[in-house]
Amino acid sequence: MSTSSDAPLYLDQAAEYLSVSPKSIRRMVSRGDLPAYRLGGQGRLRFLKADLDALLVPVPTVVRQGGGHA
């Protein structure tokens, strides 16, 4: 049995989770950057939170020595 934390998200929910537009989510799916699922091959697109999280890439932090400006 799934819990609310691992339940698939619909298009609008996925877009809100990533703070992007639904159109951006559709583009990611079209490019193959984001897997999408349909129940029985029909109906609304659904997304797994783990797949959405995989798109989030940490940005490396740059530590400057000496406290000067670049």
C-alpha positions as CSV (number, residue, x, y, z in Angstrom):
1,M,0.0,0.0,0.0
2,S,1.4,3.4,-0.9
3,T,1.6,6.4,1.4
4,S,0.9,9.9,0.3
5,S,4.7,10.6,0.1
6,D,5.2,7.9,-2.6
7,A,1.9,8.4,-4.4
8,P,2.3,9.5,-8.0
9,L,1.8,13.2,-8.7
10,Y,-0.3,14.6,-11.5
11,L,1.1,17.1,-14.0
12,D,0.0,20.2,-12.1
13,Q,1.3,18.8,-8.8
14,A,4.7,17.8,-10.4
15,A,5.0,21.3,-11.9
16,E,4.3,22.9,-8.5
17,Y,6.8,20.6,-6.8
18,L,9.6,21.7,-9.1
19,S,8.3,25.3,-9.3
20,V,8.0,25.2,-13.1
21,S,5.1,25.4,-15.5
22,P,3.1,22.3,-16.6
23,K,4.4,23.1,-20.1
24,S,8.0,22.8,-18.9
25,I,7.1,19.4,-17.4
26,R,5.7,18.3,-20.8
27,R,8.9,19.4,-22.5
28,M,11.0,17.4,-20.1
29,V,8.9,14.3,-20.9
30,S,9.1,14.9,-24.7
31,R,12.9,15.2,-24.5
32,G,13.2,12.1,-22.4
33,D,14.5,13.9,-19.4
34,L,11.6,12.9,-17.2
35,P,9.7,9.6,-17.1
36,A,5.9,9.8,-17.1
37,Y,3.3,7.1,-16.5
38,R,-0.3,6.6,-17.4
39,L,-2.6,4.1,-15.5
40,G,-3.5,1.4,-18.1
41,G,-1.8,3.5,-20.8
42,Q,-4.7,6.0,-20.7
43,G,-5.7,9.1,-18.7
44,R,-3.7,11.8,-17.1
45,L,0.1,11.8,-16.9
46,R,1.5,10.8,-13.5
47,F,5.0,11.3,-12.1
48,L,7.0,9.6,-9.4
49,K,8.5,11.9,-6.8
50,A,11.8,10.0,-7.0
51,D,12.0,10.9,-10.7
52,L,11.3,14.5,-10.0
53,D,13.9,14.5,-7.2
54,A,16.5,13.1,-9.7
55,L,16.2,16.3,-11.7
56,L,17.4,18.4,-8.8
57,V,21.2,18.7,-9.0
58,P,23.1,20.4,-6.3
59,V,25.1,23.4,-7.3
60,P,28.7,23.3,-6.1
61,T,29.7,26.0,-3.6
62,V,32.7,28.0,-4.4
63,V,34.8,29.1,-1.4
64,R,37.0,32.1,-2.0
65,Q,40.2,32.5,-0.1
66,G,41.2,35.8,1.4
67,G,37.8,37.4,1.5
68,G,38.5,39.6,-1.6
69,H,36.2,40.3,-4.5
70,A,36.7,38.5,-7.8
